[in-house]
Amino acid sequence: MKGPISLEMGSGGELMREFISQHILTTFANPILKELLDASHLPYGLAFTTDSYVIDPIFFPGGDIGSLSVNGTVNDLVVSGAKPEFISLALIIEEGFSYDDLERILQSIKLAAIEAGVQVVTGDTKVVRRGQADKIYINTSGIGRLIGRPELSKVVPGDNLIVTGPVGDHSVAILVARGDFGFEAPVKSDCAPLNFLLPLWQREVKWMRDITRGGLATILCELAEKLPYSILIEEKKIPLSPPVQAVSEFLGFDPLYLACEGRAVILAPAHRSQEILTYLHQHPLGQGATIIGTIENRVGRPGELLLRTKTGGLRLLEPLTTELLPRIC
């Protein structure tokens, strides 16, 4: 990878994966980093993750940069098999930023941490000159105790993929909040902690990912590449809220590549899937959960992600290659 840095490199798609593979993994090669989990599994039963938040705008329907910074880090721990316990908080603030807005963000962080059951135990604050940042950036790191781990070696044909709710709401909420297209939509970000998924690690769940940058399609492409099988998902079964469907059709976006901040996709054995769905439907954040596809050895080739369209055809899905919406998290 050569040339200047582009926005696409931070999109969660193909260019970001190339950058990580060619520059990060080669520079800092070690067995823990090589796994590329959302949270690294460390000795002594610990998991560790970090993330930075540069979202624009910093306040949006359903949340703000403060709640996002907590929930994003908490969710990376949960889907990696860890119970979140502690987080750090680092603030990079632009000179002239409003004290009222800063206090509002701090209170949001406090409430989100309480809801997620984590404590802010360390941090840092830096202020940069006016024009050297865009209001405020936040970095949070998280530590949790491992209660499970992804086990892709146990994946077999017939295993089911379950989405915990409608996808794409976060991206559309940010798009509407920016006002670039001059329209409104009754949609809120799904920004929320996913702690309620933790008990599923004791119900034979084999893998989880929260659906963030790159969207559902990119995440499942990454999964498919690690398997000796193909993945088949059904377009008609993928849950979308009416605003997401309307905005996607109006602007020509593919909702499979839109981000969430409070949804996950789960890989579970067929004999456990209905039990898991029943559990998810009992929680407010899982009421829209549905089985969207299966692991296949009869359709497609190993490593492929296929979409059965509403008309019955098959479409090969690939990872995101462009930046649909920069600075969504």
C-alpha positions in Angstrom: 0.0 0.0 0.0 1.6 3.3 -1.2 0.6 6.9 -1.6 -1.2 9.3 0.7 -3.7 8.1 3.4 -7.3 8.1 2.2 -10.6 8.1 4.0 -11.2 4.5 2.8 -8.4 3.2 4.9 -10.5 3.9 8.0 -13.8 2.6 6.7 -13.6 -0.9 8.1 -13.4 -2.3 4.6 -10.9 -3.8 2.2 -8.3 -1.0 2.4 -8.3 -1.0 6.1 -7.7 -4.7 6.2 -4.8 -4.4 3.7 -3.3 -1.7 5.9 -3.5 -3.8 9.0 -2.1 -6.9 7.2 0.7 -5.1 5.4 1.8 -2.6 8.1 0.5 -3.4 11.5 0.8 -7.2 11.5 4.2 -7.2 9.9 5.6 -4.5 12.2 4.2 -5.8 15.5 4.0 -9.5 14.7 3.0 -11.7 17.7 0.6 -14.5 18.3 -2.0 -12.4 20.3 -2.2 -9.7 17.6 -2.3 -12.2 14.8 -5.8 -13.4 15.9 -7.3 -10.0 15.1 -10.2 -10.3 17.5 -12.2 -7.3 18.5 -10.6 -7.7 21.9 -7.3 -9.5 22.4 -7.3 -12.5 24.6 -4.4 -12.1 27.2 -2.9 -14.3 29.8 -4.6 -14.7 33.2 -8.1 -14.8 31.6 -8.2 -11.2 30.5 -9.4 -9.5 27.3 -8.2 -6.0 26.2 -9.5 -3.7 23.5 -9.1 0.0 22.4 -11.0 2.3 20.1 -11.0 5.9 19.0 -14.1 8.0 18.3 -14.1 10.9 15.8 -17.8 11.0 14.9 -19.4 14.0 13.2 -21.8 15.3 14.5 -20.9 14.6 18.1 -24.6 14.7 19.1 -27.0 12.6 17.1 -30.5 11.0 17.5 -30.1 8.1 20.0 -26.7 9.1 21.5 -23.6 11.2 21.3 -19.8 10.7 21.1 -19.8 10.0 24.9 -22.2 7.1 25.0 -20.7 5.8 21.7 -17.2 5.7 23.2 -18.4 3.5 26.1 -20.7 1.2 24.2 -18.3 0.6 21.3 -15.6 -0.6 23.6 -17.9 -2.6 25.8 -19.3 -4.3 22.8 -15.9 -5.3 21.4 -15.3 -7.1 24.7 -18.7 -8.8 24.8 -18.4 -10.3 21.2 -14.9 -11.5 22.0 -16.2 -13.5 24.9 -15.3 -11.2 27.8 -17.4 -9.6 30.6 -16.5 -5.9 30.5 -15.2 -4.4 33.8 -13.0 -1.4 33.4 -12.4 1.3 30.8 -10.0 4.2 30.2 -11.1 7.6 29.0 -8.8 9.8 26.9 -10.0 13.2 25.6 -8.5 15.3 22.8 -10.3 18.6 23.0 -10.1 21.5 20.5 -9.4 24.9 22.0 -12.6 26.9 22.4 -14.9 23.8 22.8 -18.0 24.5 24.8 -17.8 23.6 28.5 -21.5 22.9 28.5 -21.1 20.4 25.6 -18.1 18.8 27.4 -20.1 18.4 30.6 -23.0 16.9 28.6 -20.6 14.4 27.0 -19.1 13.5 30.4 -22.5 12.9 31.9 -23.4 10.7 28.9 -20.2 8.7 29.5 -21.1 8.3 33.2 -24.7 7.0 32.4 -23.5 4.7 29.7 -20.8 3.2 32.0 -23.4 2.6 34.7 -25.7 0.9 32.2 -22.9 -1.3 30.9 -21.6 -2.1 34.3 -18.1 -0.7 33.8 -15.9 1.7 35.7 -13.8 4.5 34.3 -10.5 3.9 36.1 -7.9 5.9 34.2 -7.5 8.4 31.4 -5.9 11.4 29.9 -6.8 14.9 28.6 -5.1 16.9 25.9 -6.1 20.3 24.4 -5.0 21.2 20.8 -5.1 24.6 19.1 -8.2 25.8 17.4 -8.4 24.2 13.9 -6.2 21.2 14.9 -9.1 19.0 15.7 -12.9 19.0 15.2 -14.4 19.8 18.6 -13.5 16.6 20.5 -12.1 13.1 19.9 -12.3 10.3 22.4 -10.3 7.1 23.0 -11.5 4.4 25.3 -9.8 1.1 26.2 -11.4 -1.7 28.0 -10.5 -4.7 30.1 -12.8 -7.7 30.8 -12.7 -11.2 32.1 -13.0 -14.0 29.6 -16.0 -16.3 29.9 -15.9 -17.8 26.4 -14.1 -17.5 23.1 -14.8 -17.7 19.4 -14.3 -21.3 18.1 -14.3 -21.3 14.3 -12.7 -24.7 14.2 -16.1 -26.1 15.4 -18.2 -24.5 12.6 -20.0 -27.0 10.4 -22.5 -26.8 7.6 -26.0 -26.1 8.8 -24.9 -23.6 11.6 -27.1 -20.6 11.6 -26.3 -16.9 11.5 -28.5 -14.7 13.7 -28.8 -10.9 13.6 -30.0 -9.4 16.9 -32.1 -6.7 15.2 -32.5 -4.3 12.3 -29.3 -3.1 10.7 -28.2 0.3 9.4 -29.9 2.5 11.9 -26.7 4.1 13.2 -25.4 5.2 9.8 -28.8 6.6 8.7 -29.2 8.5 12.0 -25.8 10.1 11.5 -26.6 10.9 7.8 -29.8 12.6 8.8 -28.1 14.5 11.7 -25.6 16.0 9.3 -28.4 17.5 7.2 -26.4 17.1 3.9 -29.4 16.0 1.9 -32.0 18.2 3.5 -34.4 15.5 4.5 -35.6 14.1 7.8 -36.3 10.5 8.9 -37.7 9.2 12.2 -34.6 7.1 13.0 -32.4 6.9 16.0 -29.0 5.3 16.4 -29.1 1.8 17.9 -26.1 2.8 20.1 -26.3 0.5 23.1 -24.3 -2.0 25.2 -24.6 -5.7 24.3 -24.0 -7.2 27.7 -27.2 -9.2 27.4 -25.4 -11.4 24.9 -22.8 -12.6 27.4 -24.9 -15.7 28.6 -24.9 -17.0 25.0 -21.3 -18.0 25.4 -22.6 -20.8 27.6 -25.1 -21.9 24.9 -22.6 -23.2 22.3 -22.3 -19.9 20.4 -19.3 -20.3 18.1 -18.7 -16.7 17.1 -20.0 -13.1 17.5 -19.3 -9.7 16.0 -20.9 -6.4 16.6 -21.9 -4.8 13.3 -20.0 -1.5 13.0 -17.9 0.0 10.1 -18.2 -2.0 6.9 -21.7 -3.2 7.9 -23.1 -6.7 8.0 -21.7 -7.7 4.6 -18.1 -6.8 5.3 -18.1 -8.6 8.7 -19.6 -11.8 7.1 -17.0 -11.6 4.3 -14.3 -11.6 6.9 -15.9 -14.6 8.6 -16.3 -16.5 5.3 -12.6 -16.1 4.4 -11.7 -17.9 7.6 -13.9 -20.9 6.9 -13.6 -24.0 4.6 -17.3 -23.4 3.7 -19.4 -20.7 2.1 -22.0 -18.6 3.8 -25.5 -18.1 2.4 -27.7 -15.3 3.7 -31.3 -14.5 2.6 -32.1 -10.9 1.6 -35.8 -11.2 2.6 -34.8 -12.3 6.1 -32.5 -9.4 6.9 -34.3 -7.0 9.2 -34.4 -3.3 8.2 -36.4 -0.5 9.8 -38.7 1.5 7.4 -36.5 4.6 7.6 -33.3 2.7 6.7 -35.1 1.0 3.8 -36.5 4.3 2.5 -33.2 6.2 2.8 -31.2 3.4 1.2 -33.5 3.3 -1.8 -33.6 7.1 -2.1 -29.8 7.5 -2.0 -28.8 4.2 -3.6 -27.1 2.8 -0.5 -26.8 -0.9 0.1 -28.0 -1.4 3.7 -25.8 -4.4 4.1 -22.8 -2.1 4.3 -24.3 0.4 6.8 -23.1 0.5 10.3 -24.8 -0.3 13.6 -23.6 0.4 17.2 -25.9 -1.9 19.1 -26.4 -4.9 16.9 -24.5 -8.1 16.6 -24.4 -11.2 14.3 -24.1 -14.5 16.0 -23.0 -17.9 14.7 -24.8 -20.8 16.5 -25.5 -24.5 15.9 -28.8 -25.3 14.4 -30.0 -27.3 17.4 -29.5 -24.2 19.6 -30.8 -21.5 17.3 -34.5 -21.4 18.4 -33.5 -21.4 22.0 -31.1 -18.5 21.4 -33.8 -16.6 19.4 -36.3 -17.1 22.3 -33.7 -15.7 24.7 -32.9 -12.7 22.4 -36.6 -11.9 21.9 -37.1 -11.5 25.7 -34.6 -8.5 25.7 -35.6 -5.1 24.3 -32.4 -5.0 22.2 -33.1 -8.4 20.7 -36.8 -8.3 19.9 -36.0 -8.0 16.2 -33.6 -10.9 16.2 -33.9 -13.4 13.3 -32.0 -16.1 11.5 -30.7 -14.7 8.3 -28.5 -17.5 6.8 -26.5 -20.7 7.2 -23.1 -22.1 6.7 -23.1 -24.1 3.4 -21.1 -26.8 1.7 -23.4 -27.2 -1.3 -23.8 -23.6 -2.6 -20.8 -21.5 -3.7 -17.2 -22.1 -3.0 -15.3 -22.1 0.3 -14.7 -18.5 1.6 -17.5 -17.0 -0.4 -20.4 -14.9 1.0 -23.6 -15.3 -1.1 -26.9 -13.4 -0.9 -30.0 -15.1 -2.1 -32.0 -12.1 -3.4 -35.7 -11.5 -3.0 -36.2 -12.7 -6.6 -34.3 -16.0 -5.9 -31.0 -15.3 -7.6 -27.6 -15.5 -6.0 -25.3 -12.5 -5.6 -21.6 -12.7 -4.5 -21.0 -10.2 -1.8 -17.5 -8.6 -1.2 -16.1 -6.4 1.5 -16.6 -2.7 1.5 -14.1 -1.0 -0.9 -15.2 2.7 -0.6 -16.1 5.0 2.3 -19.8 5.3 2.3 -20.0 7.7 5.3 -16.8 8.9 6.8 -16.6 9.6 10.6 -19.6 7.6 11.7 -17.9 6.4 14.9 
